[in-house]
């Protein structure tokens, strides 16, 4: 290939090696105490490689790349970004699976290779790994987010349970790599899950991984599964997992001493608990006020709870106050998840609760644009009395 395109590749692997060690720990030393080395073959004309004996006869066919212990083979790619991505992906396999007793599930092995592969070169030349891709233009040839959106729109969204049950033979299509990447990205970036997820990297050998994964997420599996569903339904380039993370907090009922509830909803976060526990079938009056900004450039975009009518996201005015409900654990179960149904509140409205549970609120904005929001919405909630 073009020597200029090839020259920088070994340096990228030198950098990601340090990132692997930081994440998974060091490989144990060999008897001779030598540095870990790997050999990668970047193939543009396969016949030349075979003539030179550089592709083993027993190496299975591969579409993009294949690894074996500390060697890997990959095909030349159209885009510079995806060439590096695939290089990092296959090299990550070599590092993660080099020890002979590695038995981690395929979703984790492939997902982490994809996760490290999503990288960005900074202006000073340094490389950042495990990034959330910001735009499709910066990550040409990758397409994992597009694949998930298309699969979800077609009714083929994968639950965590079905994803972690995938077998190696099922990783024949790009969609499976997309799902594996998404789960690793989500768990590794989420402020409530990331610490326990990162500890799993120390349980690759033997049969410990599945047991450790189940133990790590058993106690809040309902919360995790719900947030995963919301994540894949709303996934877009630049999705801000930390700011979109939900701190689930069940609300409290009205009491004679507390005839009204008040809360502040931050403009730079996703769904937030209102602190109010509503009763199914009961009506509630919600009033909202306050001013907040939705962007700083080219000038501050100031909004109130009714939103900005000249700019929309997801079919609704930017800045519009939205609501939804999380059913209580002991509430009657419904077929459809209530948090998937969003209602428009704006400055205020009367809402009839569809379930017994907690009301959640957020300011409407793209999931990749929460970082530059400032301010809060003040919300007051009152129970509507019959005949009032």
N, C-alpha and C positions, 0 to 999 in steps of 0.2 A: 504494500500500500504506500501511499505518499509518506516519505520519511518524516516530514513535519508532523503529520497526524500521529505517527507512531512514537515519536521521540519523547513525548510527555507522559506516555502511559505508565512506564515503570514507576515514575515518581508518584502517580496517583495511588498505586498499590502500596508504596512505602507509607503514604499518609493514612490510608485506610487500615493498614496493619496496626498502627498505633491506636486507631479507633476500636479495632477488634479487641486488642489487649485490654483497653480501658473498659470495654463492655463485658467481655467474657472471661477475662483473666489470661494469664500467660499459659502457653503450652508447656508441658513438662520438658525438661532438657533431654536430648538424646545422649547416648553413652559417650559420644565424642565431644559433647558440649558445643556443637556447631549451631549457627543461626538457622532458623527455619527458612527454607527456600521452596519456591514453587516455579513451575515452568508453564507458561501459557502459549498456545499456538493460535495466532490470529490468521484465519484462513480466507484468502480471496479466491485462489484457484486451488480447489481440493486435489486435483490430479497431481499437481506439483508436490504437494505435501505427501501424498501417497507414494509417489515415485521415490521420494527421499526417505520413506519409511518412518515418517513422523506421525502418521495416524495408524494406531494399532488395528490389525485386522479384526479383532474381536470387540472393538469399540462400537456400541450400538449407534444406529443412525440418530442424528440430531438435527433439529431445525435451526436453533440459534446457538446453543452451547451445551457442553457436556464436561463433567469433571470426573477424575478418578484419583483419589488420595491427593497428592500434591502436584497433579498435572491437570490442565484443562484445555479444551479445544473450543474455539468459538469462530463463528463466521463473521466476515466483514459486514459492517452495517452502513446504511445510507447516511445516517446523521452522526456527527461527532459526539453529540450527547449520548445517544443510545449505544455507540461503540464503547464509551467509557462505562456506561451503566451495566452493560452485559459483562464487560471485563471485571468490574467490581463484584457483580452477582456471582460469577463462576469462581472467582478467587475467594469470596466469602464462603462458598461451599467447601473449598479446600481447607480453609482454616477451621471451620466448624466441625467437619466430619473426619479430620485427619486421624484422630485417636480411634482405635479399633472397636471400642464398645459403644459408640454413639448410637442411641436408639430414639432420639427425639422424633416426634411425628413430622410427617412431610409438610404439613401446613406451616409449621414453625421454621423448618429448614429453608423452605422456599420463600416464606414470608419475610424472614430476616435477611435473606440474600437480596430480595427486592428492596427491603427497607434500607439497608446500607447502600444499595445501588442508587437510590434516589439522592442525588448529590447536587451541589451547586458550587461553582468556582467563583470565589470572591474577587473583587477588583485587585487585591494585593497578591492574587495567585493561590491563596490558601483554599482548601477544599472543605466544605461542610457536608457531612453525611447524615442520613436518616432525616432528611428535610421533608416537609410537606410541599409538594410541587406548587409553585405560585401561579404559573400560567402554562398553557399547552405550548406556547411558542418557545418557552425556555427549556422544555422537556420533549423535543420532537422525537417521534418514534416510540414513545413509552405507552401512552394511551390507557393506563389502568383505570383512571377515574372515569373516562368515557365508557369503558367496558362495564363498570359497576352501575353507572347511570342507565345504560341501555338494558342490562340484565334486570335491574330493579323495575324499570318502566315496563318490561315485558312480563312482570310477575314472577321472576326467577331469583328474587333476593334470597340470600343465604343467611340462615340463623347461625349463631355461634356454634350451636350443637351440631348442625349438619356440616359446618366448615371444618371443625376440628376432627370430624370423623372421616374426612377425605383420605383416600388411599393413594399411594404413588401412581398406580395405573390410571388414576383420574386426572393427573396433571399432564394432560395432552393438549389443552387449549389455553389460550391467553387468559380467559376469564378466571380460571382457577388461581393463576398467579396473582391476578388482580384482587381476588377475595383474600388470599393469604396476606398480601401486602397490606390491605386495608385493616385487617384485624391487628397485625403487628404495629402499624402506625398508630391506630387508635389507642391500644393499650399502652404503648410506649410513651405517648404524649399526654395522656389523660392524668391530671394531677392526683386523682384518687387511686388509680390503678398502676401507675408507672413503676413505683418502687417494687411492688411484689412481682410485676411482670419481668423487670430486669433481673431479679434474682433467679428466674428460671434458666438464664444462661449458664448458671453453674450446675445444672442438673441434666446435661446432655447425654451422659454415659449411663449405661444400664437402663432399667425400666422406671427410673424415678420421675421422669418429666411429667407423665400423665397424672401421676399421683400428686405431685407438687402443684400442678396447674389446678386440679380439682379442689385441693385444699385452699389454695390462695383465693379463689373466687366463689367458694361455696356460699359463704354467709350473705353476700350481697348479689347473688346471681340474678335476682329479679331486676334490680336496678341496672346491672350491667347489660342484661339482654334488652331492656327498654332503651337505654342510651345508645346501644349498638344499632337498634332499629332506626332511631332518630338520626343517627350519624349517616347511615347509608342512604336514607331517604333525602337528606339535605346535602350530601357530599358535593363539593365543588372545588376547583383549584383554589388553593390558599385557605381551605377550611381551617378555622382557628379552634383546634380541639381544646386547649386549655380554657379559652374564654367561653366556649359553648358548653363546657362541662356543667352538669347539673348537681347542685348540692341538695339532695332530696331531704326535705324536712316536712314532716306531716304537720298540718295546721291544727289549730284549736277551735272549738265551737264558740259561738256567741254565748255569753252569760249575762245575767242581769247587771253584773258589775262591769261588763265589757260589751255594751250594745253596739259598738262600731269597731272595725279593725282599720288600722292604718299601716302602710308600709311604703318604703322607697324602693323603686326598681331602677337598677343601674343600666344606663344606655349602652355600656360596653360589655355586657354579658348576655348569655343565652337565657333559657328559661330559669326563673327564680321563684321560689315559694313565696306566696303572699302571706303565709301564716294563718290563713283562714281555712277551716274544715267546713265544707258545705255539705248539705243533706240532699240526696237525690230528690228531684221534684220541687224543691224549695227555690224561690226566686230571691235574687240579691241585686241591690243597686250598687253600681260601681261608679265612682267619680274620680277623674284623674286631672292633675294640673302640673305645671312646671315647664321649664324650658331647658333644652339640652342641645348639644351640637352633635352632628352626625359625620362631620369631616372637618379637616382644618385647611385643606387646599382645594381650589386656589384661594378660597376664603372660608371662614367658619360657616357651616350650614346649620343654622339655628332652626329647631323644630319644637313643636308642642305636641301633646299626645294624639292630636288628630292627624299628624303626619304632614309630609310635604307632597302636595298633589302633583307637582311637576316632575317628580322622580319616584319610580316604583321599583319594588323588589318582590318577586314571587306573586305578582298580580295585585299588590297592595301598596298604598303610599308609604314611602320611606318614613320611618319615625312613628308610624301608627302603633298605638298600644294594642297588644294582642294578648289573648288569654287561652288557657286550656286547663284540663283537669287530670289529676293522677288519682286513680281509684285507691281507696284504703285497702290494706291487706285483707281486712275482714269484710269488705263490701261484696255485694253480689257481683259475680263475674259476668261480663258481657263478651260477646263474640269479638267485637272490635276494640282495639286499644284506644281509650278515650284521649290520650295525649296526642294521637295522630290527627285529631280534629281541632282546628284552630278557629277561634271566634274573634271578631273585630270589636274592640272596646272604644278606642279613641278617647274623647273627653269623658265619655260616660255612657252607660246603658244599663238596662235591667237584664239580668242573665238568669235563666232557669238551669239549675245544676242537673246534668245528665246522670251523674253518679254521686255516691257519697265518697268524698275524698277531698284532696287539697287543690285549691286553685293556684295555677302557675301563670306568671306574666312575663312578657318581654317586649322590648321595643323592636319594631320591624326593621331589619337591616340584613344585608348579605352576610353569610357566615364567614366570609373572608375579609370583612370590613369593620369588624367590631373594635379593632385596636385603636382607632383614632376617634372613637366616640367619647364624649365627656358629659357628665351631669346625670341627673336622676329624674324620675317621674314620681310624684307624690300621689298615692292612691288611697282612697277611703272606700270601705265596703260596709254596707248596711243590709240587714235582713229586711225584706219586704213583707210587712204584716198583711194578712188577709183582710181586705176591706179598707186598707189604708190608701 
